[in-house]
């Protein structure tokens, strides 16, 4: 859903940073790495301390690297399979750090066991959501769709965590975690069923081809 805004951010807001990094000779892979380190530090240092707003601001400052590195790669012609793999792998680390940091918050100053468990559930199901699509595509099938794309998950939890800190309304963060838990669960089930239908159709096609090849031979005409 939020992918529609990528062109605006990449073409208008982040273009000066893209051009600057290219002039300095910084590689897109380096930007990806630094961005992930920043996101992880913001989540794992500030969230467990109860500094939710500072954590959100630090994460937000670095999370845009995910748009900068891709634009840099396209402008410099340095797109590669490794770059795509590197980006996806570090995305999982960043996502895990954000929800892991929130889990540590609920285990510490937040002191709420229910939401500790719910945050861990969102962490796991968010990873499964991304994995299910990647695995399906590696098998030549499509697993797009559902309710919880990565950008939607990140924006929702960061915005509502920040607002809950500013307004002193933790209910905003609690409700967001419930919504994400439902959305992740629905998305995983949706993608599993979608891939299952494609797999059944592909298996049936293969079996039908094998049956036609193994059919009885007709006797030659005399």
matplotlib code that plots the C-alpha trace (Angstrom):
import matplotlib.pyplot as plt

x = [0.0, 2.7, 4.9, 3.0, 4.9, 8.3, 8.6, 7.9, 10.5, 13.1, 12.6, 12.0, 12.9, 15.9, 17.4, 20.0, 21.3, 21.4, 23.4, 25.8, 26.5, 27.2, 29.6, 31.4, 31.8, 29.7, 28.3, 24.6, 25.6, 27.4, 24.3, 22.2, 24.5, 24.8, 21.0, 20.5, 23.0, 21.3, 17.8, 19.0, 20.8, 17.8, 15.5, 17.8, 19.4, 16.4, 13.3, 14.6, 15.4, 11.8, 12.9, 10.3, 10.1, 13.9, 14.1, 11.4, 13.2, 16.5, 15.0, 13.1, 16.3, 17.9, 15.0, 15.0, 18.3, 16.1, 14.9, 18.3, 20.3, 17.9, 17.9, 21.7, 22.0, 19.7, 21.4, 24.9, 23.9, 25.2, 22.1, 23.0, 21.6, 23.9, 22.6, 19.0, 20.0, 21.9, 19.1, 16.5, 18.7, 19.4, 15.7, 15.0, 17.6, 16.2, 12.6, 13.7, 15.5, 12.5, 10.1, 12.8, 13.4, 9.7, 9.7, 12.6, 10.6, 7.6, 9.9, 11.5, 10.1, 6.8, 6.3, 3.4, 3.7, 0.7, 2.2, 5.7, 4.2, 2.2, 5.2, 7.2, 4.3, 4.4, 8.1, 7.9, 4.8, 6.3, 9.4, 7.1, 5.2, 8.3, 9.7, 6.6, 6.7, 10.5, 10.2, 7.2, 9.0, 12.1, 9.8, 8.4, 5.1, 3.4, 2.6, 2.0, -1.0, -2.5, -2.9, 0.6, 3.3, 6.6, 6.3, 2.8, 4.0, 6.9, 5.0, 2.2, 4.3, 6.7, 4.0, 1.8, 4.7, 5.8, 2.3, 1.8, 5.0, 4.1, 0.4, 1.2, -1.5, 0.1, -3.3, -2.3, 0.7, -1.3, -4.1, -1.5, 0.1, -3.2, -4.0, -0.5, -0.9, -4.2, -2.9, 0.3, -1.7, -4.2, -1.4, 0.5, -2.7, -3.6, -0.2, -0.1, -3.5, -2.5, 0.6, -1.2, -3.7, -0.8, 1.1, -2.0, -2.6, 1.1, 1.2, -2.0, -0.5, 2.6, 0.6, -1.7, 1.4, 2.9, -0.4, -0.6, 3.0, 2.3, -1.0, -1.5, 0.1, -2.2, -1.5, -0.2, -2.8, -2.7]
y = [0.0, 2.5, 1.6, 4.3, 6.9, 5.6, 7.6, 10.8, 10.2, 8.9, 11.6, 14.6, 14.3, 11.9, 12.9, 15.3, 12.4, 10.0, 12.4, 13.3, 9.7, 8.9, 11.8, 10.6, 7.2, 5.4, 2.1, 1.2, -1.9, 0.3, 2.6, -0.5, -1.7, 1.6, 2.0, -1.4, -0.6, 2.7, 1.1, -1.7, 0.6, 2.9, 0.0, -2.0, 0.8, 3.2, 1.0, -1.2, 2.0, 3.2, 6.0, 5.2, 8.6, 8.9, 5.4, 6.1, 9.2, 7.5, 4.6, 6.9, 8.8, 5.6, 3.7, 5.8, 4.2, 1.4, 3.9, 5.6, 2.5, 1.2, 4.6, 4.8, 1.3, 2.3, 5.6, 4.1, 0.9, -1.1, -3.3, -6.9, -10.1, -9.9, -6.3, -7.6, -10.5, -8.2, -5.7, -8.4, -10.1, -6.8, -5.9, -9.0, -7.9, -4.4, -5.6, -8.1, -5.4, -3.1, -5.7, -7.2, -3.8, -3.4, -6.9, -5.8, -2.7, -4.8, -7.1, -4.1, -0.6, -1.4, -4.4, -6.0, -9.7, -10.0, -7.4, -8.9, -12.1, -10.3, -8.4, -11.6, -13.1, -10.1, -10.5, -14.1, -13.8, -10.7, -12.8, -15.7, -13.2, -12.1, -15.6, -17.1, -14.7, -15.1, -18.9, -19.0, -16.8, -19.1, -21.9, -19.9, -19.1, -15.9, -15.1, -11.4, -10.0, -9.9, -7.1, -6.7, -5.6, -4.7, -0.9, -0.9, -2.8, -0.5, 2.7, 1.5, 0.4, 3.4, 6.1, 4.6, 4.0, 7.6, 9.0, 6.8, 8.4, 11.9, 11.7, 9.4, 7.0, 3.5, 2.2, 3.3, 1.0, -1.8, -1.6, -1.4, -4.7, -6.4, -5.1, -6.2, -9.7, -10.2, -8.7, -10.9, -14.0, -13.3, -12.5, -15.7, -17.8, -15.9, -16.6, -20.2, -20.9, -18.9, -20.9, -24.2, -23.5, -22.8, -25.9, -28.2, -26.8, -27.3, -30.8, -31.7, -30.4, -32.5, -35.6, -35.0, -34.7, -37.9, -39.8, -38.8, -40.0, -43.3, -44.1, -47.3, -47.4, -47.9, -50.8, -49.9, -50.0, -53.0]
z = [0.0, 0.9, -2.1, -4.0, -2.0, -2.9, -6.1, -4.1, -1.4, -3.8, -6.4, -4.2, -0.5, -0.7, -4.0, -2.4, -0.2, -3.1, -5.2, -2.3, -1.5, -5.1, -5.4, -2.3, -3.8, -1.1, -2.3, -2.0, 0.0, 2.6, 2.9, 3.5, 6.2, 8.0, 7.9, 9.4, 12.2, 12.9, 13.0, 15.2, 17.6, 17.9, 18.7, 21.0, 22.9, 23.5, 23.6, 26.5, 28.4, 28.0, 25.7, 23.0, 21.3, 21.0, 19.7, 17.1, 15.9, 15.6, 13.7, 11.4, 10.6, 9.4, 8.0, 4.8, 3.8, 2.4, -0.2, -0.7, -1.4, -4.1, -5.9, -5.7, -7.3, -10.1, -10.9, -10.8, -12.6, -9.7, -9.2, -8.6, -7.3, -4.3, -3.6, -3.6, -1.3, 1.0, 1.2, 2.0, 4.6, 6.5, 6.3, 8.4, 11.0, 11.2, 11.6, 14.2, 16.1, 16.2, 17.6, 19.7, 21.3, 22.0, 23.6, 25.8, 26.7, 27.8, 29.7, 31.5, 32.0, 30.2, 32.5, 30.6, 30.0, 27.6, 25.2, 25.6, 24.2, 21.5, 20.4, 20.0, 18.0, 15.7, 15.3, 14.3, 12.1, 10.4, 9.5, 8.2, 6.1, 4.3, 4.1, 2.6, -0.3, -0.9, -0.7, -3.1, -5.6, -5.4, -6.5, -9.4, -7.7, -6.7, -3.0, -3.2, -1.3, 2.1, 4.7, 6.2, 3.7, 5.4, 4.9, 6.3, 9.4, 10.1, 9.6, 11.8, 14.7, 14.5, 14.2, 16.9, 19.3, 18.8, 19.4, 22.4, 23.9, 23.0, 24.1, 27.0, 25.6, 25.5, 24.3, 20.8, 20.8, 22.3, 19.7, 16.9, 18.1, 18.1, 14.6, 13.3, 15.0, 13.1, 9.8, 9.9, 10.7, 7.9, 5.4, 6.2, 5.8, 2.6, 1.1, 2.1, 0.5, -2.6, -3.1, -2.3, -5.2, -7.6, -6.4, -6.8, -10.3, -11.3, -9.9, -11.8, -15.0, -14.5, -13.7, -16.7, -19.0, -17.5, -18.0, -21.7, -22.2, -20.4, -22.3, -24.3, -27.7, -30.6, -32.9, -36.4, -39.2, -41.5]

ax = plt.figure().add_subplot(projection="3d")
ax.plot(x, y, z, "-o")
ax.set_aspect("equal")
plt.show()
